[in-house]
Amino acid sequence: MRSIESVAASNVPRFFYLRHHIPVKRRQAPVSPIASGNKEEREMTVSEKIDAKLVKDLRDKSGAPMGDCLKALQESKGDIEEAFVVLRKRGMASAQKKAARTTNEGAIGTYIHAGGKIGVLLEVNCESDFVARTEDFQELMKDIAMHIAATDPRYVKPEDVTAADMEREKEIYRAQAAATGKPAPVIEKIVDGKMAKFYEEVCLLEQPFIKDQAVSIKELIAQKVGKLGENITVRRFARFKVGAPDWTVAQTKPVETAAE
């Protein structure tokens, strides 16, 4: 066999020697996550491609900041309904964190139903006069006042229900459940379920919002808390109806709060 030296010294052209004896390293094009078989990377890339119109639609629906809407849509893989649920959960978490803050500012809102037969006077509190003057806060007051005019709640929240009213309702529900012959533990569970429904009917914060039945008034307020960055509370309201023998006046019980 001829040695490499002898080959190099032979009349074989240099290009032939280089071609057959020196391996050529070729640069490989980067493989995209879409082209690869990595499902997780592929899903991440797809989720990042969120249409701007979808973000705007979610912003209009929820009132949340654009950045939060984009993150929610990425998390839900572009499903706007699921993204709305994500924002609602985050809004409630944000509201709970701010619930201990003192709300000594705010504004008085009114709503007079068409024809002037029903009127509502409402006080909503927040932490600063600046937030109280914002369009979002004013819009929230109008929505809540209109909701009160339509649904006639008796209390602001479940904690405000009087002991007498609570016991009366429980006794009614116990008697109804006992008539079915159910055992005592089952009866108590039935009573708890009916009381939750009772609170939803008579307590403002537990009621489904008349403009969007999927959102409670409590969640509606939480959305504004997340957007405005301040604690917001309903302190009291009054509802009047022409010709009615009485009227509704509700005021929430004072709670101990501390500035954060």
C-alpha positions as CSV (number, residue, x, y, z in Angstrom):
1,M,0.0,0.0,0.0
2,R,1.4,3.4,-0.9
3,S,2.1,5.8,2.0
4,I,0.5,9.2,2.4
5,E,3.8,10.8,1.5
6,S,4.0,8.9,-1.7
7,V,0.5,9.9,-2.6
8,A,1.3,13.5,-1.9
9,A,4.3,13.3,-4.1
10,S,2.6,11.6,-7.0
11,N,1.0,13.3,-10.0
12,V,-2.5,13.0,-8.4
13,P,-4.0,16.5,-8.5
14,R,-4.2,18.3,-5.1
15,F,-7.9,18.9,-5.3
16,F,-8.4,15.1,-5.7
17,Y,-6.4,14.5,-2.6
18,L,-8.2,17.1,-0.5
19,R,-11.6,15.9,-1.6
20,H,-11.0,12.2,-0.8
21,H,-8.9,12.4,2.4
22,I,-10.0,15.5,4.3
23,P,-13.5,15.4,5.8
24,V,-15.5,18.6,5.2
25,K,-17.6,19.9,8.1
26,R,-20.8,21.5,7.1
27,R,-22.8,24.0,9.2
28,Q,-26.2,22.7,10.2
29,A,-29.1,25.1,10.1
30,P,-30.8,25.6,13.6
31,V,-33.8,23.5,14.1
32,S,-36.9,25.5,15.1
33,P,-39.2,24.2,18.0
34,I,-42.0,23.8,15.4
35,A,-39.9,21.5,13.3
36,S,-38.5,19.5,16.2
37,G,-40.4,16.8,18.0
38,N,-40.4,18.7,21.3
39,K,-44.1,19.1,22.0
40,E,-43.6,21.4,25.0
41,E,-41.4,23.8,23.1
42,R,-43.8,23.7,20.2
43,E,-46.8,24.6,22.4
44,M,-44.8,27.5,24.0
45,T,-44.0,29.0,20.6
46,V,-47.7,28.7,19.5
47,S,-48.9,30.3,22.7
48,E,-46.7,33.3,22.3
49,K,-48.3,34.2,19.0
50,I,-51.4,36.0,20.3
51,D,-53.3,38.2,17.9
52,A,-53.4,41.9,19.0
53,K,-57.1,42.0,18.4
54,L,-57.7,39.1,20.8
55,V,-55.8,41.0,23.5
56,K,-57.9,44.1,22.8
57,D,-61.1,42.1,23.0
58,L,-60.1,40.7,26.3
59,R,-59.1,44.1,27.5
60,D,-62.6,45.5,26.6
61,K,-64.3,42.5,28.3
62,S,-62.3,42.5,31.5
63,G,-61.0,46.0,31.9
64,A,-57.6,44.5,32.9
65,P,-54.3,46.1,31.7
66,M,-53.1,45.0,28.3
67,G,-50.0,43.2,29.7
68,D,-52.2,41.1,32.0
69,C,-54.5,40.3,29.2
70,L,-51.6,39.1,27.0
71,K,-50.2,36.9,29.8
72,A,-53.7,35.4,30.5
73,L,-54.1,34.6,26.8
74,Q,-50.7,33.0,26.6
75,E,-51.6,30.9,29.7
76,S,-54.9,29.8,28.1
77,K,-53.3,29.1,24.7
78,G,-55.4,31.9,23.1
79,D,-58.8,30.8,24.6
80,I,-60.4,34.2,25.5
81,E,-63.1,32.7,27.8
82,E,-60.5,30.7,29.7
83,A,-58.3,33.8,29.8
84,F,-61.1,35.8,31.3
85,V,-61.4,33.2,34.1
86,V,-57.7,33.5,34.7
87,L,-58.0,37.3,35.0
88,R,-61.0,36.9,37.4
89,K,-59.0,34.6,39.7
90,R,-56.1,37.0,39.7
91,G,-58.4,40.0,40.3
92,M,-59.9,38.2,43.4
93,A,-56.4,37.4,44.7
94,S,-55.3,41.0,44.2
95,A,-58.4,42.3,45.9
96,Q,-57.9,40.0,48.9
97,K,-54.3,41.3,49.3
98,K,-55.6,44.9,49.4
99,A,-58.7,44.2,51.6
100,A,-56.9,45.3,54.8
101,R,-56.3,48.8,53.4
102,T,-58.3,51.7,54.8
103,T,-60.9,53.2,52.4
104,N,-61.6,56.7,53.7
105,E,-62.1,58.4,50.3
106,G,-64.6,57.7,47.6
107,A,-67.8,59.2,46.1
108,I,-71.6,59.2,46.2
109,G,-73.3,57.8,43.1
110,T,-76.9,57.9,42.0
111,Y,-79.1,56.1,39.5
112,I,-82.7,57.1,38.5
113,H,-84.5,54.5,36.5
114,A,-86.3,55.5,33.3
115,G,-89.5,57.2,34.2
116,G,-88.3,58.3,37.6
117,K,-90.1,55.5,39.5
118,I,-87.0,53.9,41.1
119,G,-84.0,55.7,42.5
120,V,-80.7,54.6,44.2
121,L,-78.2,56.5,46.3
122,L,-74.9,54.7,46.8
123,E,-71.6,55.3,48.6
124,V,-68.5,53.5,47.3
125,N,-65.1,54.0,49.0
126,C,-61.5,53.8,47.9
127,E,-58.1,54.9,49.2
128,S,-57.5,58.1,47.4
129,D,-59.5,61.0,45.9
130,F,-57.5,60.6,42.7
131,V,-58.9,57.1,42.1
132,A,-62.4,58.3,43.1
133,R,-62.3,60.7,40.2
134,T,-61.2,58.2,37.6
135,E,-63.5,57.1,34.8
136,D,-63.2,53.5,35.9
137,F,-64.3,54.2,39.4
138,Q,-67.3,56.4,38.2
139,E,-68.3,53.6,35.8
140,L,-68.2,51.1,38.6
141,M,-70.5,53.2,40.8
142,K,-73.0,53.6,38.0
143,D,-73.0,49.9,37.3
144,I,-73.6,49.0,40.9
145,A,-76.3,51.6,41.4
146,M,-78.1,50.4,38.3
147,H,-77.8,46.8,39.5
148,I,-79.3,47.8,42.9
149,A,-82.2,49.4,41.2
150,A,-82.9,46.2,39.2
151,T,-82.4,43.6,41.9
152,D,-83.3,45.3,45.2
153,P,-80.7,43.6,47.5
154,R,-81.3,43.9,51.3
155,Y,-77.7,43.8,52.5
156,V,-74.2,44.7,51.3
157,K,-72.6,41.3,52.2
158,P,-73.4,38.1,54.1
159,E,-71.8,39.3,57.3
160,D,-74.4,42.1,57.4
161,V,-77.4,39.7,57.6
162,T,-79.1,40.1,61.0
163,A,-79.0,37.1,63.3
164,A,-82.8,37.1,63.3
165,D,-83.1,36.9,59.5
166,M,-80.4,34.2,59.4
167,E,-82.0,32.0,62.0
168,R,-85.5,32.4,60.4
169,E,-84.2,31.2,57.1
170,K,-82.3,28.3,58.6
171,E,-85.4,27.1,60.4
172,I,-87.5,27.2,57.3
173,Y,-84.9,25.2,55.3
174,R,-84.4,22.7,58.1
175,A,-88.2,22.1,58.3
176,Q,-88.3,21.6,54.5
177,A,-85.4,19.2,54.5
178,A,-86.7,17.3,57.6
179,A,-90.0,16.7,55.8
180,T,-88.2,14.6,53.2
181,G,-87.0,12.1,55.9
182,K,-83.3,12.8,55.4
183,P,-80.9,12.1,58.3
184,A,-79.6,15.1,60.4
185,P,-76.1,15.4,58.7
186,V,-77.7,15.5,55.3
187,I,-80.3,18.1,56.5
188,E,-77.5,20.4,57.6
189,K,-75.7,20.1,54.3
190,I,-79.0,21.0,52.5
191,V,-79.4,24.0,54.8
192,D,-75.9,25.2,54.1
193,G,-76.6,25.0,50.3
194,K,-79.9,26.9,50.6
195,M,-78.3,29.6,52.8
196,A,-75.6,30.2,50.1
197,K,-78.5,30.7,47.6
198,F,-80.2,33.0,50.1
199,Y,-77.1,35.1,50.4
200,E,-76.9,35.3,46.6
201,E,-80.5,36.6,46.5
202,V,-80.3,39.3,49.3
203,C,-76.6,40.3,49.5
204,L,-75.3,42.8,46.9
205,L,-71.8,41.5,46.7
206,E,-72.9,37.9,46.2
207,Q,-75.4,38.7,43.4
208,P,-74.6,38.0,39.7
209,F,-74.1,41.2,37.9
210,I,-77.1,42.1,35.7
211,K,-74.9,42.9,32.7
212,D,-72.9,39.7,33.0
213,Q,-74.4,36.9,34.9
214,A,-71.0,35.0,35.0
215,V,-69.6,37.7,37.2
216,S,-70.7,38.6,40.7
217,I,-70.7,42.1,42.1
218,K,-67.8,41.1,44.3
219,E,-65.8,39.9,41.3
220,L,-66.7,43.1,39.4
221,I,-65.2,45.2,42.2
222,A,-62.2,42.9,42.3
223,Q,-61.5,43.6,38.6
224,K,-61.4,47.3,39.3
225,V,-59.2,46.8,42.3
226,G,-56.7,44.9,40.1
227,K,-56.8,47.7,37.5
228,L,-56.7,50.7,39.8
229,G,-54.4,49.3,42.4
230,E,-56.5,50.4,45.4
231,N,-58.9,48.7,47.8
232,I,-62.6,49.5,46.9
233,T,-65.6,48.8,49.1
234,V,-69.3,49.5,49.1
235,R,-70.2,51.2,52.3
236,R,-74.0,51.7,52.1
237,F,-76.9,52.3,49.7
238,A,-80.6,53.3,49.7
239,R,-83.2,52.3,47.2
240,F,-86.5,54.0,46.8
241,K,-89.6,53.1,44.7
242,V,-92.5,55.4,44.1
243,G,-95.6,54.1,45.9
244,A,-93.8,51.4,47.8
245,P,-94.8,51.1,51.5
246,D,-91.1,51.0,52.6
247,W,-87.6,51.4,51.2
248,T,-84.3,49.6,51.4
249,V,-81.4,51.1,53.4
250,A,-78.3,48.9,53.8
251,Q,-75.0,49.7,55.5
252,T,-72.1,47.3,55.8
253,K,-70.8,46.5,59.3
254,P,-67.5,48.4,60.1
255,V,-64.4,46.3,59.9
256,E,-60.9,46.9,61.4
257,T,-58.6,48.0,58.7
258,A,-55.0,49.0,58.5
259,A,-53.1,51.0,55.9
260,E,-50.6,48.9,54.1
